[in-house]
Amino acid sequence: MRPLALFTSEESHYSFVKAAHWLGLGADNCIVVKTNERGQMLTNDLEAKVLKAQESGCEPFFVNATAGTTVLGAFDDLNAIADVCEKYGLWLHVDACLGGSALLSYRNHYLLAGLDRTKSFAWNPHKSLGAPLQCSLFLTRERDLLTRCNSIQVNYLFQQDKFYDVSYDTGNKSIQCGRKIDAFKFWLMLKARGYGSFGRLLDHAIDISKVLVEKIKQRGTERFRLVLEDYQYMNVCFWYIPKALRGLEETPEWRERLYTVSN
């Protein structure tokens, strides 16, 4: 069997490299795809690396797209990535742990255009919506896939003759068995506040992030430097220039000092 290869962008979450290591695929077989200046995956580089992996004897099988990167809040072009995945028969997963809340938005749900073409989707309401830690969702359109992958039938657990629909039991579908009822937190939040409330909350957060960008621009570049001119989500990245570095020639050494001070 040829080694399996998965693909994720250079701005994606570190957990994908860790997952490749834990699963025995090998960290080297988690292939990093280049991004543009906004932090979005370059689909031409994705396709090139899929072909290169095939030529090197690997079996490409999985692509992770990111909806809301950790630093820049970038959303990959899901439709463009789906085109590549459909062309080569690859599983397309979306890490929307940060940006999945855009689903509830009235004005910004377009950020997730193409989500309907993906195979699986992860979302953390504890990030953008303020749910108590932890609250995570994993959805897949492949019915019974998690059961087929994780089920170990034992006669002292997971009995099928219960008085309710046992398809709702998650213990035999996931790696862990006993767990807290994290889904209840999100259900209770939705019952108390409603989808509309969260949509307005998210849109407001994105609106005020744009106000912050404009405020930083108004202050000029002597004290603050935006990393990007505008942002897709609620993330705003900027540098603060301390007094000791203002007015100096911006050499590589200057930037190294700035990085040291800022961190």
SEFI-478482 format. One record per residue (C-alpha): residue number from 1; residue in three letters; x negated, y negated, z. Coordinates in nm, 4 decimals, padded with zeros to 6 digits. Layout:
BEGIN
{n:NUM res:Ala u:X v:Y w:Z}
...
***
This chain:
BEGIN
{n:1 res:Met u:00.0000 v:00.0000 w:00.0000}
{n:2 res:Arg u:-00.1310 v:-00.3430 w:-00.0927}
{n:3 res:Pro u:-00.1818 v:-00.5980 w:00.1890}
{n:4 res:Leu u:00.1194 v:-00.8236 w:00.2381}
{n:5 res:Ala u:00.0733 v:-01.1987 w:00.1952}
{n:6 res:Leu u:00.2870 v:-01.4824 w:00.3276}
{n:7 res:Phe u:00.2744 v:-01.8515 w:00.2420}
{n:8 res:Thr u:00.3293 v:-02.1645 w:00.4478}
{n:9 res:Ser u:00.2225 v:-02.5266 w:00.4139}
{n:10 res:Glu u:-00.0773 v:-02.6897 w:00.5781}
{n:11 res:Glu u:00.1661 v:-02.9070 w:00.7771}
{n:12 res:Ser u:00.3734 v:-02.6136 w:00.9036}
{n:13 res:His u:00.3888 v:-02.4882 w:01.2611}
{n:14 res:Tyr u:00.0901 v:-02.2916 w:01.3900}
{n:15 res:Ser u:00.3171 v:-02.0040 w:01.4940}
{n:16 res:Phe u:00.3190 v:-01.8585 w:01.1422}
{n:17 res:Val u:-00.0528 v:-01.7832 w:01.1564}
{n:18 res:Lys u:00.0002 v:-01.6374 w:01.5030}
{n:19 res:Ala u:00.2899 v:-01.4245 w:01.3755}
{n:20 res:Ala u:00.0772 v:-01.2881 w:01.0908}
{n:21 res:His u:-00.1864 v:-01.1924 w:01.3472}
{n:22 res:Trp u:00.0590 v:-01.0286 w:01.5884}
{n:23 res:Leu u:00.2362 v:-00.8344 w:01.3132}
{n:24 res:Gly u:-00.0899 v:-00.6884 w:01.1903}
{n:25 res:Leu u:-00.0730 v:-00.8652 w:00.8544}
{n:26 res:Gly u:-00.3922 v:-01.0537 w:00.9326}
{n:27 res:Ala u:-00.4359 v:-01.4274 w:00.9777}
{n:28 res:Asp u:-00.6272 v:-01.4391 w:00.6477}
{n:29 res:Asn u:-00.3144 v:-01.3157 w:00.4699}
{n:30 res:Cys u:-00.1187 v:-01.6172 w:00.5938}
{n:31 res:Ile u:-00.2018 v:-01.8346 w:00.2951}
{n:32 res:Val u:-00.1913 v:-02.2106 w:00.3443}
{n:33 res:Val u:-00.0328 v:-02.4221 w:00.0697}
{n:34 res:Lys u:-00.1332 v:-02.7833 w:00.0110}
{n:35 res:Thr u:00.1007 v:-03.0741 w:00.0818}
{n:36 res:Asn u:00.1429 v:-03.4209 w:-00.0637}
{n:37 res:Glu u:00.0692 v:-03.7413 w:00.1290}
{n:38 res:Arg u:00.4144 v:-03.7226 w:00.2907}
{n:39 res:Gly u:00.3501 v:-03.3737 w:00.4279}
{n:40 res:Gln u:00.5728 v:-03.1852 w:00.1814}
{n:41 res:Met u:00.4684 v:-02.8538 w:00.0293}
{n:42 res:Leu u:00.3366 v:-02.8763 w:-00.3270}
{n:43 res:Thr u:00.5259 v:-02.6146 w:-00.5253}
{n:44 res:Asn u:00.2661 v:-02.6052 w:-00.8034}
{n:45 res:Asp u:00.0049 v:-02.5063 w:-00.5453}
{n:46 res:Leu u:00.2472 v:-02.2505 w:-00.3992}
{n:47 res:Glu u:00.2938 v:-02.0817 w:-00.7359}
{n:48 res:Ala u:-00.0788 v:-02.0914 w:-00.8078}
{n:49 res:Lys u:-00.1553 v:-01.9234 w:-00.4749}
{n:50 res:Val u:00.1140 v:-01.6601 w:-00.5250}
{n:51 res:Leu u:-00.0495 v:-01.5672 w:-00.8564}
{n:52 res:Lys u:-00.3962 v:-01.5741 w:-00.7014}
{n:53 res:Ala u:-00.2810 v:-01.3436 w:-00.4201}
{n:54 res:Gln u:-00.1410 v:-01.0986 w:-00.6752}
{n:55 res:Glu u:-00.4664 v:-01.1042 w:-00.8705}
{n:56 res:Ser u:-00.6655 v:-01.0366 w:-00.5526}
{n:57 res:Gly u:-00.4630 v:-00.7231 w:-00.4789}
{n:58 res:Cys u:-00.2137 v:-00.8607 w:-00.2257}
{n:59 res:Glu u:00.1643 v:-00.8266 w:-00.2306}
{n:60 res:Pro u:00.3305 v:-01.1691 w:-00.1810}
{n:61 res:Phe u:00.6569 v:-01.1237 w:00.0093}
{n:62 res:Phe u:00.7458 v:-01.4285 w:00.2198}
{n:63 res:Val u:00.7427 v:-01.8080 w:00.1940}
{n:64 res:Asn u:00.8080 v:-02.0419 w:00.4836}
{n:65 res:Ala u:00.9421 v:-02.3854 w:00.3962}
{n:66 res:Thr u:00.9551 v:-02.6519 w:00.6645}
{n:67 res:Ala u:01.2477 v:-02.8830 w:00.7311}
{n:68 res:Gly u:01.1000 v:-03.1391 w:00.9669}
{n:69 res:Thr u:00.7259 v:-03.0939 w:01.0209}
{n:70 res:Thr u:00.5931 v:-03.1477 w:01.3724}
{n:71 res:Val u:00.3905 v:-03.4620 w:01.3004}
{n:72 res:Leu u:00.5398 v:-03.6470 w:01.0030}
{n:73 res:Gly u:00.8909 v:-03.5013 w:01.0142}
{n:74 res:Ala u:00.8576 v:-03.4024 w:00.6477}
{n:75 res:Phe u:01.1190 v:-03.1942 w:00.4667}
{n:76 res:Asp u:00.9990 v:-02.9609 w:00.1941}
{n:77 res:Asp u:01.1914 v:-02.9538 w:-00.1347}
{n:78 res:Leu u:01.3956 v:-02.6395 w:-00.0704}
{n:79 res:Asn u:01.5394 v:-02.6174 w:-00.4214}
{n:80 res:Ala u:01.1961 v:-02.6358 w:-00.5852}
{n:81 res:Ile u:01.0545 v:-02.3754 w:-00.3470}
{n:82 res:Ala u:01.3601 v:-02.1535 w:-00.4003}
{n:83 res:Asp u:01.2897 v:-02.1618 w:-00.7749}
{n:84 res:Val u:00.9424 v:-02.0180 w:-00.7130}
{n:85 res:Cys u:01.0723 v:-01.7580 w:-00.4677}
{n:86 res:Glu u:01.3440 v:-01.6396 w:-00.7055}
{n:87 res:Lys u:01.0925 v:-01.6195 w:-00.9898}
{n:88 res:Tyr u:00.8597 v:-01.3898 w:-00.7938}
{n:89 res:Gly u:01.1119 v:-01.2099 w:-00.5720}
{n:90 res:Leu u:00.9963 v:-01.3623 w:-00.2420}
{n:91 res:Trp u:01.1881 v:-01.4019 w:00.0840}
{n:92 res:Leu u:01.2442 v:-01.7733 w:00.1537}
{n:93 res:His u:01.2652 v:-01.8681 w:00.5199}
{n:94 res:Val u:01.3189 v:-02.2235 w:00.6454}
{n:95 res:Asp u:01.1605 v:-02.3417 w:00.9673}
{n:96 res:Ala u:01.4189 v:-02.6060 w:01.0534}
{n:97 res:Cys u:01.3463 v:-02.5915 w:01.4246}
{n:98 res:Leu u:01.3070 v:-02.9701 w:01.4273}
{n:99 res:Gly u:01.5086 v:-03.0776 w:01.1243}
{n:100 res:Gly u:01.7990 v:-02.8330 w:01.1373}
{n:101 res:Ser u:02.0054 v:-03.0865 w:01.3277}
{n:102 res:Ala u:02.0394 v:-03.2771 w:00.9999}
{n:103 res:Leu u:02.3149 v:-03.0267 w:00.9210}
{n:104 res:Leu u:02.5378 v:-03.2216 w:01.1586}
{n:105 res:Ser u:02.4488 v:-03.5608 w:01.0123}
{n:106 res:Tyr u:02.6969 v:-03.7670 w:00.8142}
{n:107 res:Arg u:02.4363 v:-03.9576 w:00.6136}
{n:108 res:Asn u:02.1218 v:-03.7445 w:00.6233}
{n:109 res:His u:02.2344 v:-03.3870 w:00.5599}
{n:110 res:Tyr u:02.0934 v:-03.4223 w:00.2062}
{n:111 res:Leu u:01.7532 v:-03.3541 w:00.3652}
{n:112 res:Leu u:01.8529 v:-02.9860 w:00.3750}
{n:113 res:Ala u:01.9657 v:-02.9645 w:00.0120}
{n:114 res:Gly u:01.8945 v:-02.6130 w:-00.1134}
{n:115 res:Leu u:01.9392 v:-02.4468 w:00.2251}
{n:116 res:Asp u:02.2131 v:-02.2322 w:00.0707}
{n:117 res:Arg u:01.9488 v:-02.0671 w:-00.1505}
{n:118 res:Thr u:01.7371 v:-01.9417 w:00.1387}
{n:119 res:Lys u:01.7327 v:-01.6014 w:00.3070}
{n:120 res:Ser u:01.6856 v:-01.7107 w:00.6681}
{n:121 res:Phe u:01.6842 v:-02.0208 w:00.8823}
{n:122 res:Ala u:01.5562 v:-02.1120 w:01.2302}
{n:123 res:Trp u:01.6827 v:-02.4091 w:01.4325}
{n:124 res:Asn u:01.6073 v:-02.5398 w:01.7835}
{n:125 res:Pro u:01.8895 v:-02.7574 w:01.9235}
{n:126 res:His u:01.6621 v:-02.8208 w:02.2225}
{n:127 res:Lys u:01.4482 v:-03.0430 w:01.9979}
{n:128 res:Ser u:01.6676 v:-03.2959 w:01.8196}
{n:129 res:Leu u:01.9928 v:-03.2580 w:02.0121}
{n:130 res:Gly u:01.8694 v:-03.2497 w:02.3701}
{n:131 res:Ala u:01.9885 v:-02.9000 w:02.4598}
{n:132 res:Pro u:01.8151 v:-02.7622 w:02.7714}
{n:133 res:Leu u:01.5075 v:-02.5522 w:02.6986}
{n:134 res:Gln u:01.5234 v:-02.3137 w:02.5400}
{n:135 res:Cys u:01.7960 v:-02.3017 w:02.2781}
{n:136 res:Ser u:01.7067 v:-02.1424 w:01.9455}
{n:137 res:Leu u:01.9054 v:-02.0061 w:01.6539}
{n:138 res:Phe u:01.7971 v:-01.7619 w:01.3845}
{n:139 res:Leu u:02.0377 v:-01.7048 w:01.0978}
{n:140 res:Thr u:02.0076 v:-01.4727 w:00.8004}
{n:141 res:Arg u:02.2428 v:-01.3996 w:00.5135}
{n:142 res:Glu u:02.1302 v:-01.0335 w:00.5103}
{n:143 res:Arg u:02.3999 v:-00.8558 w:00.7098}
{n:144 res:Asp u:02.2730 v:-00.5935 w:00.9585}
{n:145 res:Leu u:01.9100 v:-00.6704 w:00.8712}
{n:146 res:Leu u:01.8116 v:-00.7424 w:01.2318}
{n:147 res:Thr u:01.9766 v:-00.4214 w:01.3477}
{n:148 res:Arg u:01.7944 v:-00.2162 w:01.0843}
{n:149 res:Cys u:01.4618 v:-00.3757 w:01.1771}
{n:150 res:Asn u:01.4863 v:-00.3730 w:01.5562}
{n:151 res:Ser u:01.7412 v:-00.1133 w:01.6642}
{n:152 res:Ile u:01.6251 v:00.1766 w:01.8800}
{n:153 res:Gln u:01.9297 v:00.3848 w:01.9691}
{n:154 res:Val u:01.9206 v:00.5121 w:02.3269}
{n:155 res:Asn u:02.2069 v:00.6789 w:02.5119}
{n:156 res:Tyr u:02.1762 v:00.4720 w:02.8297}
{n:157 res:Leu u:02.2235 v:00.1349 w:02.6536}
{n:158 res:Phe u:02.4093 v:-00.0170 w:02.3590}
{n:159 res:Gln u:02.7113 v:00.2123 w:02.3788}
{n:160 res:Gln u:02.9441 v:00.1694 w:02.0831}
{n:161 res:Asp u:03.2724 v:00.2523 w:02.2632}
{n:162 res:Lys u:03.3183 v:-00.0856 w:02.4324}
{n:163 res:Phe u:03.6438 v:-00.2799 w:02.4463}
{n:164 res:Tyr u:03.5041 v:-00.5657 w:02.2344}
{n:165 res:Asp u:03.3323 v:-00.6038 w:01.8979}
{n:166 res:Val u:02.9837 v:-00.4639 w:01.9624}
{n:167 res:Ser u:02.8446 v:-00.6454 w:01.6582}
{n:168 res:Tyr u:02.8119 v:-00.9452 w:01.8913}
{n:169 res:Asp u:02.5649 v:-00.7611 w:02.1142}
{n:170 res:Thr u:02.2197 v:-00.9035 w:02.0437}
{n:171 res:Gly u:02.0090 v:-00.6764 w:02.2649}
{n:172 res:Asn u:01.9731 v:-00.4106 w:01.9964}
{n:173 res:Lys u:01.9026 v:-00.6634 w:01.7212}
{n:174 res:Ser u:01.6092 v:-00.8532 w:01.8681}
{n:175 res:Ile u:01.2638 v:-00.7695 w:01.9978}
{n:176 res:Gln u:01.3605 v:-00.8493 w:02.3549}
{n:177 res:Cys u:01.6489 v:-00.6797 w:02.5337}
{n:178 res:Gly u:01.7430 v:-00.8658 w:02.8510}
{n:179 res:Arg u:01.7693 v:-01.2375 w:02.7923}
{n:180 res:Lys u:01.9360 v:-01.5544 w:02.9121}
{n:181 res:Ile u:02.2546 v:-01.6600 w:02.7350}
{n:182 res:Asp u:02.0896 v:-01.9454 w:02.5474}
{n:183 res:Ala u:02.3715 v:-01.9608 w:02.2927}
{n:184 res:Phe u:02.6155 v:-02.0554 w:02.5688}
{n:185 res:Lys u:02.4348 v:-02.3858 w:02.6256}
{n:186 res:Phe u:02.4809 v:-02.4900 w:02.2652}
{n:187 res:Trp u:02.8413 v:-02.3672 w:02.2523}
{n:188 res:Leu u:02.9236 v:-02.5666 w:02.5647}
{n:189 res:Met u:02.7604 v:-02.8811 w:02.4215}
{n:190 res:Leu u:02.9639 v:-02.8499 w:02.1024}
{n:191 res:Lys u:03.2863 v:-02.7943 w:02.2961}
{n:192 res:Ala u:03.2187 v:-03.0964 w:02.5169}
{n:193 res:Arg u:03.0948 v:-03.3429 w:02.2547}
{n:194 res:Gly u:03.1977 v:-03.2050 w:01.9162}
{n:195 res:Tyr u:03.0152 v:-03.1929 w:01.5849}
{n:196 res:Gly u:03.1017 v:-03.5549 w:01.5097}
{n:197 res:Ser u:02.9340 v:-03.6828 w:01.8241}
{n:198 res:Phe u:02.6094 v:-03.5051 w:01.7413}
{n:199 res:Gly u:02.6231 v:-03.6267 w:01.3819}
{n:200 res:Arg u:02.6481 v:-03.9868 w:01.4995}
{n:201 res:Leu u:02.3717 v:-03.9288 w:01.7555}
{n:202 res:Leu u:02.1351 v:-03.7972 w:01.4898}
{n:203 res:Asp u:02.2123 v:-04.0732 w:01.2406}
{n:204 res:His u:02.1555 v:-04.3331 w:01.5129}
{n:205 res:Ala u:01.8173 v:-04.1803 w:01.6011}
{n:206 res:Ile u:01.7090 v:-04.1959 w:01.2363}
{n:207 res:Asp u:01.8380 v:-04.5530 w:01.2074}
{n:208 res:Ile u:01.6411 v:-04.6764 w:01.5079}
{n:209 res:Ser u:01.3276 v:-04.5022 w:01.3799}
{n:210 res:Lys u:01.3584 v:-04.7147 w:01.0653}
{n:211 res:Val u:01.3968 v:-05.0247 w:01.2833}
{n:212 res:Leu u:01.0751 v:-04.9271 w:01.4624}
{n:213 res:Val u:00.8939 v:-04.8977 w:01.1283}
{n:214 res:Glu u:01.0056 v:-05.2492 w:01.0331}
{n:215 res:Lys u:00.9026 v:-05.3892 w:01.3732}
{n:216 res:Ile u:00.5554 v:-05.2391 w:01.3337}
{n:217 res:Lys u:00.5242 v:-05.3858 w:00.9834}
{n:218 res:Gln u:00.6227 v:-05.7295 w:01.1141}
{n:219 res:Arg u:00.3378 v:-05.7210 w:01.3653}
{n:220 res:Gly u:00.0818 v:-05.6935 w:01.0872}
{n:221 res:Thr u:-00.2042 v:-05.4479 w:01.0535}
{n:222 res:Glu u:-00.4457 v:-05.5988 w:01.3042}
{n:223 res:Arg u:-00.3023 v:-05.4096 w:01.6023}
{n:224 res:Phe u:-00.0938 v:-05.1318 w:01.4469}
{n:225 res:Arg u:-00.1283 v:-04.9174 w:01.1332}
{n:226 res:Leu u:00.1527 v:-04.7015 w:01.0029}
{n:227 res:Val u:00.0420 v:-04.3623 w:00.8738}
{n:228 res:Leu u:00.3166 v:-04.3782 w:00.6064}
{n:229 res:Glu u:00.5210 v:-04.6700 w:00.4756}
{n:230 res:Asp u:00.8462 v:-04.4855 w:00.5461}
{n:231 res:Tyr u:00.9593 v:-04.1547 w:00.6940}
{n:232 res:Gln u:01.2231 v:-03.8963 w:00.6115}
{n:233 res:Tyr u:01.3325 v:-03.8176 w:00.9651}
{n:234 res:Met u:01.3069 v:-03.9737 w:01.3117}
{n:235 res:Asn u:00.9296 v:-03.9278 w:01.3455}
{n:236 res:Val u:00.7228 v:-04.2479 w:01.3254}
{n:237 res:Cys u:00.3434 v:-04.2115 w:01.3222}
{n:238 res:Phe u:00.1114 v:-04.5080 w:01.3687}
{n:239 res:Trp u:-00.2321 v:-04.6027 w:01.4981}
{n:240 res:Tyr u:-00.2896 v:-04.8562 w:01.7728}
{n:241 res:Ile u:-00.6055 v:-05.0623 w:01.7100}
{n:242 res:Pro u:-00.7662 v:-05.1607 w:02.0442}
{n:243 res:Lys u:-00.9228 v:-05.5057 w:02.0795}
{n:244 res:Ala u:-01.2764 v:-05.3672 w:02.0702}
{n:245 res:Leu u:-01.2212 v:-05.2353 w:01.7159}
{n:246 res:Arg u:-01.0320 v:-05.5267 w:01.5625}
{n:247 res:Gly u:-01.2037 v:-05.7304 w:01.2935}
{n:248 res:Leu u:-01.4834 v:-05.4766 w:01.2423}
{n:249 res:Glu u:-01.5762 v:-05.3081 w:00.9163}
{n:250 res:Glu u:-01.3653 v:-04.9950 w:00.8857}
{n:251 res:Thr u:-01.6398 v:-04.7419 w:00.8250}
{n:252 res:Pro u:-01.6161 v:-04.3654 w:00.8904}
{n:253 res:Glu u:-01.7798 v:-04.4329 w:01.2276}
{n:254 res:Trp u:-01.5114 v:-04.6930 w:01.3036}
{n:255 res:Arg u:-01.2396 v:-04.4400 w:01.2258}
{n:256 res:Glu u:-01.4083 v:-04.1804 w:01.4453}
{n:257 res:Arg u:-01.4135 v:-04.4286 w:01.7357}
{n:258 res:Leu u:-01.0465 v:-04.5105 w:01.6731}
{n:259 res:Tyr u:-00.9592 v:-04.1420 w:01.6786}
{n:260 res:Thr u:-01.1522 v:-04.0917 w:02.0027}
{n:261 res:Val u:-00.9805 v:-04.3855 w:02.1746}
{n:262 res:Ser u:-00.6338 v:-04.2861 w:02.0535}
{n:263 res:Asn u:-00.6679 v:-03.9296 w:02.1716}
***
